[in-house]
Amino acid sequence: MTRPRLTAFSVLGLSGLLVLTACFGPPSPSPTTSSAAPSATASPTAGSASPSTTAGTTTTPTPTAPAGTSAAPTTPAAAPPSSAPASPPATQEPQPTQEPQPTGLPEQVAPLTVYYVAVDDNGVSGPRIGCGDSLVATTTAPVRFTDQVGPSVRTLLANKSRDVGLSGLINVLYQSNLTYLGGELNGSTITTWLSGQFMLGGVCDIPRAKAQLEYTAMAASGATSAQVFVNGRPIDEVLSLK
């Protein structure tokens, strides 16, 4: 009895059968990463947005008018030039200068009356005052005023000379530093307010200084009595030796 021989072709055929059996075996289980499949299917959705974006960018832009021009002007067109001459620009009329406020007194031009002292005259040349002296009225050149009290008192205080020319009269206020602040006529009494300080030469200069101020104010206002305040205090208090 003879054994069958395995030829080379038989071996090759058997090997091929084994290879085919391995290739067509049962299918392997699905990989766990299969959940990524929906993400892959979502990509078309994301991709679908792209065309809309592309469509927006391809929209034809609306043409705009270049700078400095207007496609639809809102102002009317300029009128054609006229042969008539243009009217000159209106000029502002000059405003009248402000007039001074009325003081209730008429403006006038007249000399001012200022009082000085005749020493030891004993009332011969004028009202008797103080140490046997007299008050004498003097007049200035004509001046323009409405309220005569202020100019008269200021003229007296502005005189810084002791001797009044060659008249023999003296001014005891020539060294004092006084300023006229204002005056008020109440009935027959004129009240004046001064500021500053007196600089007098002795006891007899006290009634002389007071009389010069009071009589000058009374002559200017037409009053028959006078009150003088210096720095808010009565003149008698200011000039008191106490």
C-alpha positions as CSV (number, residue, x, y, z in Angstrom):
1,M,0.0,0.0,0.0
2,T,1.5,3.3,-1.0
3,R,1.1,6.8,0.9
4,P,-0.1,9.8,-1.0
5,R,2.6,12.5,-1.5
6,L,2.2,16.1,-0.7
7,T,3.3,18.0,-3.6
8,A,4.4,21.6,-3.5
9,F,1.1,22.7,-5.1
10,S,-0.8,20.9,-2.3
11,V,1.1,22.9,0.4
12,L,0.5,26.2,-1.4
13,G,-3.2,25.5,-1.7
14,L,-3.5,24.7,2.0
15,S,-1.7,27.8,3.0
16,G,-4.0,30.0,0.8
17,L,-7.0,28.4,2.4
18,L,-5.8,29.3,5.9
19,V,-5.2,32.9,4.8
20,L,-8.7,33.3,3.4
21,T,-10.2,31.8,6.5
22,A,-8.4,34.4,8.7
23,C,-9.6,37.3,6.4
24,F,-13.2,36.4,6.4
25,G,-13.6,35.6,10.1
26,P,-16.3,37.2,12.4
27,P,-16.3,41.0,12.3
28,S,-14.4,42.8,15.0
29,P,-16.4,45.0,17.5
30,S,-17.1,48.6,16.6
31,P,-14.5,51.1,18.0
32,T,-15.6,53.2,21.0
33,T,-14.7,56.4,19.0
34,S,-17.7,55.9,16.8
35,S,-19.4,58.7,18.9
36,A,-17.3,61.1,17.0
37,A,-19.4,60.3,14.0
38,P,-22.1,62.9,14.9
39,S,-19.4,65.6,15.1
40,A,-18.5,64.6,11.6
41,T,-22.1,65.0,10.5
42,A,-22.3,68.4,12.3
43,S,-19.6,69.7,10.1
44,P,-21.9,70.3,7.2
45,T,-24.0,72.5,9.5
46,A,-21.0,74.6,10.3
47,G,-20.1,74.5,6.7
48,S,-23.6,75.7,5.7
49,A,-22.9,78.9,7.7
50,S,-19.9,79.7,5.5
51,P,-21.9,80.2,2.3
52,S,-24.2,82.8,4.2
53,T,-21.1,84.7,5.3
54,T,-19.7,84.5,1.9
55,A,-22.9,85.8,0.5
56,G,-22.7,88.8,2.9
57,T,-19.2,89.7,1.7
58,T,-20.2,89.5,-1.9
59,T,-23.0,92.0,-1.5
60,T,-22.5,94.9,-3.8
61,P,-21.7,98.0,-1.6
62,T,-23.9,101.1,-2.0
63,P,-21.9,103.8,-3.8
64,T,-21.4,106.9,-1.7
65,A,-20.8,110.4,-2.9
66,P,-17.2,111.6,-2.7
67,A,-16.3,114.0,0.2
68,G,-17.2,117.6,-0.4
69,T,-20.2,116.7,-2.6
70,S,-23.8,115.9,-1.9
71,A,-25.9,113.5,-3.9
72,A,-29.0,115.3,-2.8
73,P,-28.3,118.8,-1.7
74,T,-30.7,120.1,1.0
75,T,-29.9,123.8,0.5
76,P,-31.4,125.7,-2.4
77,A,-29.1,126.6,-5.2
78,A,-27.5,130.0,-5.1
79,A,-29.4,132.8,-6.8
80,P,-27.9,134.0,-10.0
81,P,-25.9,137.2,-9.7
82,S,-27.9,140.4,-9.9
83,S,-26.9,143.5,-11.6
84,A,-28.2,145.6,-8.7
85,P,-25.5,146.8,-6.3
86,A,-25.4,145.0,-3.0
87,S,-26.7,147.0,0.0
88,P,-23.9,148.1,2.4
89,P,-23.7,146.2,5.7
90,A,-25.7,147.7,8.5
91,T,-23.5,149.6,10.9
92,Q,-24.3,149.9,14.6
93,E,-25.4,153.3,15.7
94,P,-23.2,154.8,18.4
95,Q,-24.7,154.7,21.8
96,P,-25.0,157.9,23.7
97,T,-22.7,158.4,26.5
98,Q,-24.1,157.9,29.9
99,E,-25.1,161.1,31.6
100,P,-24.3,161.6,35.2
101,Q,-27.0,160.7,37.6
102,P,-29.0,163.7,38.9
103,T,-28.2,164.7,42.4
104,G,-31.3,166.8,42.9
105,L,-29.3,170.0,42.8
106,P,-28.8,172.2,39.7
107,E,-25.3,172.4,38.2
108,Q,-23.8,175.9,38.7
109,V,-20.6,177.8,38.4
110,A,-19.6,180.0,41.3
111,P,-16.8,180.7,43.7
112,L,-16.3,178.6,46.8
113,T,-16.3,180.0,50.3
114,V,-13.5,178.8,52.6
115,Y,-12.8,180.0,56.1
116,Y,-9.5,180.8,57.7
117,V,-8.3,182.3,61.0
118,A,-7.4,185.9,61.9
119,V,-5.3,185.4,65.0
120,D,-6.0,187.9,67.9
121,D,-8.6,189.8,65.8
122,N,-11.1,189.4,68.6
123,G,-14.1,189.1,66.3
124,V,-13.5,192.3,64.3
125,S,-13.2,190.7,60.9
126,G,-15.6,187.8,61.4
127,P,-17.2,185.5,64.0
128,R,-15.2,185.4,67.2
129,I,-13.8,182.0,68.2
130,G,-11.4,180.3,70.6
131,C,-8.5,182.3,72.0
132,G,-9.8,185.8,70.9
133,D,-9.5,185.0,67.2
134,S,-11.8,185.7,64.2
135,L,-13.0,183.5,61.3
136,V,-12.7,185.2,57.9
137,A,-14.4,184.1,54.7
138,T,-12.3,183.9,51.6
139,T,-13.5,183.0,48.0
140,T,-11.9,180.9,45.3
141,A,-12.0,181.3,41.5
142,P,-15.4,180.1,40.0
143,V,-15.7,176.4,39.8
144,R,-18.5,174.1,38.4
145,F,-20.4,172.0,40.9
146,T,-23.8,170.6,41.9
147,D,-23.1,169.9,45.6
148,Q,-21.1,172.8,46.9
149,V,-20.2,171.2,50.3
150,G,-17.8,168.6,49.0
151,P,-15.8,170.9,46.8
152,S,-15.6,173.5,49.5
153,V,-14.4,171.2,52.3
154,R,-11.9,169.4,49.9
155,T,-10.5,172.8,48.9
156,L,-9.9,173.6,52.6
157,L,-8.3,170.2,53.3
158,A,-6.1,170.4,50.2
159,N,-4.4,173.7,51.3
160,K,-1.1,172.6,52.8
161,S,0.1,176.2,53.5
162,R,-0.1,177.8,56.9
163,D,-0.3,181.4,55.6
164,V,-3.0,182.3,53.2
165,G,-1.2,184.5,50.8
166,L,-0.4,188.0,52.2
167,S,-3.8,188.3,53.9
168,G,-2.4,187.7,57.4
169,L,-4.8,184.8,57.7
170,I,-3.6,181.3,58.8
171,N,-4.8,177.8,58.1
172,V,-4.4,175.6,61.2
173,L,-5.3,172.4,59.2
174,Y,-2.3,172.6,56.9
175,Q,-0.5,169.7,58.6
176,S,-3.5,167.5,59.2
177,N,-4.2,164.4,57.0
178,L,-8.0,164.5,56.5
179,T,-10.2,163.2,53.7
180,Y,-13.8,164.3,53.0
181,L,-16.2,161.3,52.8
182,G,-19.6,162.9,52.4
183,G,-22.1,165.4,53.7
184,E,-25.8,165.5,54.5
185,L,-28.1,168.5,55.0
186,N,-30.9,167.8,57.5
187,G,-33.1,170.8,58.0
188,S,-30.8,173.6,59.0
189,T,-27.9,171.3,60.1
190,I,-25.2,170.2,57.8
191,T,-23.3,167.0,58.8
192,T,-20.0,166.1,57.3
193,W,-17.9,162.9,57.6
194,L,-14.1,162.9,57.4
195,S,-11.4,160.3,57.9
196,G,-7.8,160.7,58.9
197,Q,-6.1,162.5,61.7
198,F,-5.4,166.0,63.0
199,M,-2.0,167.5,63.4
200,L,-2.4,170.8,65.3
201,G,0.1,173.2,66.8
202,G,-1.4,173.8,70.3
203,V,-4.5,174.2,72.5
204,C,-5.8,177.2,70.6
205,D,-5.7,175.3,67.3
206,I,-8.4,173.0,68.5
207,P,-11.3,175.6,68.4
208,R,-9.7,177.1,65.2
209,A,-9.7,173.8,63.4
210,K,-13.3,172.9,64.4
211,A,-14.5,176.4,63.4
212,Q,-12.8,176.2,60.0
213,L,-14.5,173.0,59.1
214,E,-18.0,173.9,60.5
215,Y,-18.2,177.4,59.0
216,T,-16.9,176.2,55.6
217,A,-19.6,173.5,55.4
218,M,-22.4,175.9,56.6
219,A,-21.5,178.5,54.0
220,A,-21.6,175.9,51.2
221,S,-24.9,174.4,52.3
222,G,-26.7,177.5,53.7
223,A,-27.2,175.7,57.1
224,T,-27.0,177.5,60.4
225,S,-25.4,174.7,62.4
226,A,-22.9,172.0,61.6
227,Q,-21.8,168.6,62.9
228,V,-18.4,167.0,62.0
229,F,-17.5,163.3,62.4
230,V,-14.0,162.1,62.0
231,N,-13.5,158.3,61.7
232,G,-17.1,157.9,62.9
233,R,-16.6,159.9,66.1
234,P,-17.7,163.5,66.9
235,I,-15.0,166.1,66.3
236,D,-15.3,167.3,70.0
237,E,-14.4,163.7,71.1
238,V,-11.6,163.4,68.7
239,L,-10.0,166.8,69.6
240,S,-10.6,166.4,73.4
241,L,-7.4,166.6,75.5
242,K,-8.8,164.1,78.1
